[in-house]
Amino acid sequence: MEARVVDDDQGRRHVHDACLEPCAIERGMRIIGGKWTGSILWHLKDGPVRFNDLSRMIGGASKKMITERLRQLEAQGLVTRQVMDTAPVSVQYEITEFGRTALGFLDELRKWSESLPERLAKV
């Protein structure tokens, strides 16, 4: 059920079917709504990416922040981490099948964002 506001006979407003726990939108935002999370998933869509390459792809994000987000995404099953047997050792990340389920709405968000009015495009 969806929460809604209704007026009673005296014109007072009441909320019916209020969410008592996080709704589906809130649960989803808790997973992918973190800063840089969507960008990380988006940049992994074409195949595995080494950490340093990923950090260069995401301008403005510190390596510490990217590392933090990648750990969260790995714990949630959205990405996998693989240590490469190279000298020096490198790490690459890949989006999982579950993570790919987010790409459809991330692409829609990208399209929506690209169509924003100029005053909002600089936010």
C-alpha positions in Angstrom: 0.0 0.0 0.0 1.1 3.6 -0.5 0.9 6.3 2.1 -1.7 9.0 1.3 -3.2 12.1 2.9 -7.0 12.3 3.2 -9.3 15.0 4.6 -11.9 14.0 7.1 -15.4 15.6 7.4 -14.1 18.5 9.4 -11.3 19.3 6.9 -8.5 17.9 9.0 -5.8 16.0 7.2 -4.8 12.5 8.2 -2.2 10.1 6.8 -3.3 6.6 5.9 -1.0 3.6 5.4 2.1 5.5 6.5 5.3 3.6 6.1 6.3 2.1 9.4 9.7 1.0 8.1 11.8 2.1 5.2 9.8 1.9 2.0 11.2 0.3 -1.2 12.5 3.6 -2.5 14.3 4.3 0.8 15.8 0.8 0.9 17.1 1.2 -2.7 18.5 4.6 -1.9 20.3 3.2 1.1 22.1 0.8 -1.2 22.9 2.9 -4.2 22.3 6.4 -3.0 25.7 7.0 -1.5 28.0 9.5 -3.1 29.9 7.9 -6.0 28.1 4.6 -5.8 26.1 5.0 -9.0 29.2 6.3 -10.8 31.2 3.3 -9.7 28.6 0.8 -10.9 28.2 2.7 -14.2 32.0 2.7 -14.9 32.1 -1.1 -14.2 29.3 -1.9 -16.7 31.7 -2.7 -19.7 33.9 -5.2 -17.8 36.5 -5.5 -15.1 38.4 -2.3 -14.2 41.6 -2.0 -12.2 41.3 0.2 -9.1 43.7 2.9 -10.3 41.9 3.1 -13.6 38.6 3.3 -11.9 39.8 6.1 -9.6 40.9 8.1 -12.7 37.5 7.5 -14.4 35.7 9.1 -11.4 36.9 12.6 -11.2 36.5 14.4 -7.9 36.4 11.3 -5.7 39.3 10.5 -3.4 40.9 7.0 -3.5 39.8 6.6 0.1 36.2 7.3 -0.8 36.3 5.0 -3.8 37.8 2.2 -1.6 35.0 2.7 1.0 32.3 2.6 -1.6 33.8 -0.5 -3.3 33.9 -2.3 0.1 30.2 -1.5 0.6 29.3 -2.6 -2.9 31.3 -5.9 -2.5 29.6 -6.6 0.9 26.2 -6.0 -0.7 27.0 -8.3 -3.6 27.0 -5.7 -6.3 30.7 -6.0 -7.3 33.4 -8.5 -6.9 37.1 -7.9 -6.1 39.9 -9.8 -7.6 43.6 -9.5 -6.6 45.7 -9.8 -9.7 49.0 -11.8 -9.6 51.1 -9.0 -11.0 54.1 -7.1 -9.8 53.2 -4.8 -8.2 50.0 -6.4 -7.1 46.9 -4.8 -8.5 43.2 -5.2 -7.8 40.3 -5.2 -10.3 36.6 -4.9 -9.7 33.7 -6.2 -11.7 30.0 -5.6 -11.5 28.0 -8.7 -10.6 24.8 -9.9 -12.3 22.9 -8.5 -9.3 24.8 -5.2 -9.7 23.8 -5.1 -13.4 20.1 -5.0 -12.3 20.8 -1.3 -11.3 22.2 -0.3 -14.7 18.7 0.2 -16.3 17.6 2.8 -13.8 21.0 4.4 -13.6 20.9 4.9 -17.4 17.4 6.5 -17.0 18.9 8.7 -14.3 21.7 9.7 -16.7 19.2 10.6 -19.4 17.1 12.6 -17.0 20.1 14.4 -15.7 21.3 15.3 -19.2 17.9 16.9 -19.9 17.9 19.1 -16.8 17.2 22.8 -17.2 20.5 24.8 -17.3 19.9 26.2 -13.8 19.8 22.7 -12.3 22.5 21.2 -14.5 25.2 23.0 -12.5 24.1 21.7 -9.1 
